Amino acid sequence: MKKRKNIETILVGIDYTKSSDNALEYAIMMAAKSDASIMLFHMYETPVVHTFSGAYFISFTELQAYNQGKLEKYKANLLKKHPRVSIETFATYKTVKAGVDDLIKSRKIHYVVLGLESKTKFSKFLYGTTGLDIAGKISCPVIIVPENYKEHKLKHAILAVDNRKSVSAKLMKKVQKFNKHFGLQKELVHFKTADEFLFQDSKKTRAIDKKTHAKVVECDNFETGILNYAKSNKVDLIGIVSHSHSLMYNLFNESNTKVLAFKSKVPVMSLHE
C-alpha cells in the first residue's frame, strides 16, 4: 500500500509475541482515531554459528531478506483484518533505540507503541524490557501497553507531574497536540508527596501549579498516588515526563516510568523533555 503524505506515523515494535500483537491492536485503534499510518518495526539478531573450524556469521543479505519477508507475511495477514489501515514494514539488525532514532529522523515517526510482557518480579528486576529501556530516551512519545490491557480506548488521559522539575512550554505543546489529535480529555495532575519540600520550594511549586492549571493530589508515594487516581477516575492513559538523571541515580534507582509501567493496568506514555 502506498504511503500517504502529510499524516502522522505510529511505529509499533513487533517480535511476534502476544504482548506485541496487543500493542499493535492498540496502535491500530490510535490510527483509526487520527487517520495515522502504521509502521511495523522488527529487530533481529545476527546469529553466530560455531563449528569445529571456528565461528562464522550467516549471510547478512539472506538474514535481512528472511526477516523482511516474515514481516511482510505478518503485514498481509494484518491487512485482511484491517484493510483500511496504511501499513509499512521495517526490519533491522540494529538495537531498538538506534533503529528507532534513525526512523524518527528519516521517516518522521511521531509515536512509538510497544508491548510489555507479564513477568515475574525477579525477571522484571533482572532483565527489564526493550520498551522501558528506550522510553524517555528518544525524541518522540513512547507508549507502553500492558499485555493484559484489552480495552484499547483513548478518552481520559492525565499528565502526571511531581514538580521536582517544572514542565517546559515545549513539552506542553507536545501534550496539547497529542490531546487534540486524539480527541482526549486532558488533565494535568500534580501528585504532591510529603518529601517534595526537599526538592523544590513550596512557593515555586504553587506558582507552577497555578500557571499550568495543575490539579493537586496529595499522596504518600508518587507511583501509588498516580495508580490510585487512575483507577478511581477511569484514566486510560498515564503520561509521565522522563527526566535525565545522574549515573549514580540510574545505577541504583528505577525510573518512575519503569515502576509505573510494571504496576499500571493501563498504558503509560513516556515523554522526554
N, C-alpha and C positions, 0 to 999 in steps of 0.2 A: 504494500500500500504506500502510495506516495505521501511523503511528509508535507503537511500543510504548513504554511508560513504564518509568522506572527502570532503563534499561540504558545502557551507555556508547555513545558515538558516535565513529566514526572518520571524519575528514574527509580526502578524497582530492582532490588537485589534478588537474583534467582539462584538457588542452589538445589532446587528440586525436592525440598523438604516441605512438610505441612505448614511450617511457620512462614516460609517464603510464598507458598501458594495463598495463604491467608492474607499476607501483606499485599500481594498482587490484587486480590479482590478489594481490599481497602483502597488501593490506588485507583482502581477502575471506578469505584464509587466517586473518588475525588475528580477523576477525569469527566465523568458524566455530569457533575455539578458545574464544572468550569470549562468544558469543551477542550480540555488539555489532551496532549498526546502522551503515550506511554513508551518508555524505553526499557526493555528487559536487559539487565546487566548481569553477566555471569563471569566470575573469576575462577580460573582453573590453574592448577599447579603443573609445573613441568616435571614429570616423574624421572627418576634416575633408576636405571636397570643395572643390577650388579651381576656380573658373570665371573667365570674363572679368570678371564683375561683382563678384568677390571670393570669399571663403571662407564656407562655411556648414556647419553640423552636420546630420547625418542625425537624424531624429526619434528622441529617446531612447526613447519608448514602443515604436516599431517595432523598434528595435535590441534592446531588452530582450526583447520577445516572440520575436524571431527566435532569439536565443541561448538563451533558456529552452526554446524548442521543440526546438532542436537537441539540447540536453542531455537532454530528456525522451525523444527518439528513441534516444539513446545508452543511457539507462536501460532502455528497453523491450527493446532487443537484449540487454542485460546480464542482464535477468531471465529471458530464455529459457534462458540458460546456467546461471544461479544463481537458480532460482525461490524458494528458501527464505531468501534474504538480504533484509533490510529495507533499502530504499534510498530516500533523498531527494535532491533536487537543489537547487542554489542557484547562480544566475548573477549576477554583479555587475560594474560598471564600475570599482569601487574597486581600489586596489592590493591585492595578496595579503595583506600584513600588516594593512592596515586592515580588509579584508573578513573575514579570519580572526579578528582581535581582536573584531569585532562579533559574530561567530557564537559565539565562546567565551563571551562574556558573555550572549547572548540564548538560545542553544540548548544550552549546556553541552557543547561539544566537548571530548573527553578526549584524543584523539591526532590528529596530523596526519601523513599519509603523502604524500610527494612523490617523483617520479621524478627521476633525474639522468641526463641525456643523455651519451653518449660524445662527447667533443670533443677537439680538438687542444689542446696546451699553450698555444698563443697565445690561442685563444678562451676558454680557462678563465681566463687571467690578465686578459684584456681585458673580458670580459662577466660572468663568474661565472654563477650560476644563481638563479632565483627562490627555490628551496628553501633554498639556502645563505644567501640574503640574510635570510631570516626565522628560520632555525634559531638557537635560543637567545635570540630577541628577543620571543617570545610565551610566555604562561604555561604552556602545555601542551607535552608532549614532541613533538618533530618527528623523524620517521624518514625518512631519505633513502635511497632504494632505487636502487642502480646499474642502469642499463639492461640490462646483461648478466647480472644475477643472476636465475636462473630456478628455484632450488631451493625458495624460499618455505617456509621452515620456521622454527620458533622452539623451540629446545631448550636451547641453551647461550649465555647472554648474559654479558657482562662489563661492569662499570662501571670505566672506566679513569681513574685519578687520578694527578696528579704531586705532590700535596700542597704546591704553592705556596700553595694556599688549602685549608683544611680543608672536608670535606663536611658540610654542615649536617644537623641532625636532620630538618628539614622535607623536604629533598631525599631523604634516605634513606628516608623514609616513602613518597615517590612511587615510588622504585625498588622497594621491598618490595611495594607494591601492584601494580605492573606485573608483577613476577615471579610473584606469587601468582595474579594474574588470568589469566596465560597459561601457567601451569604450567612456569615456566622454572627451570633450574638456575642459581642466582645465584652470582656471583663478583665480589668487589671486588679490583681489582689496582692496586697502586701501582707505576707504572713510574718507577723511580728513575734519574735521569740524573746524569752526573758534575758538572754545574754546579748541582745543586739546592741546594748549601750557600749559594749566593748569594742564595737567595730565602727559605730557612727553616732555622732551627736544627735540627741533626740529632736532638737530644734530643726536640724537639717533634714532629718527623716520626715518630720511633719510637713516641711516645706515641699519636699519631693512628692509626698502623697497628695498634697493639695494641687500641685502643678500638673501631675499626671492623672488626677481623679482616681486614685487607687483606693479600693475598699480595704480597710484594715481588719485583719482577723488575728487575734492573739492566740498563740499556741505554745506548747512546751517545746515542740520539736518541729522543724521546718517541714520535713518529709511527711510526718504523721499529720500535721495540720493540713497540708495540701490534699492528701489522700482522703481524710475525713470530710473535707469541704467538697471535694469532687463527688464523693458518694452521696452526700446529703443534698447536693444541689444539681444532681443529674448532669454533671460535666462529662462531655465525651471526648475532650482533647485537652491535655495539660501542656501548656507551653512553659518552658523554663530557659533562662539565659545561662549559657555556659561561658564562664569567665576563665581566663588563663590563670594558672596558679604556679607557685614556685616548684622546683624539682622535688624538694622535701615533702611538700604537700601531696604531690602526685604519687610519691612512693608510699606514703603511709596513710593516705585517706582516699576514700571513694568519693567520686563527684556526686553532686545532687542528682544529676541526670541519671547516672548508673543506679543509684539507690532507688530512685523513683521508678525507673523503667522496670526493674525487677519486682517491685512491690505493686505497681499500679495495675488495675483491672482494665484501664482504658489506655489508648495510645498516648505517648509522650513525645512532644516536639521540642527538639533542642535548637535554640537559636544562638548563633555566635556573633558577638559584637565586633 
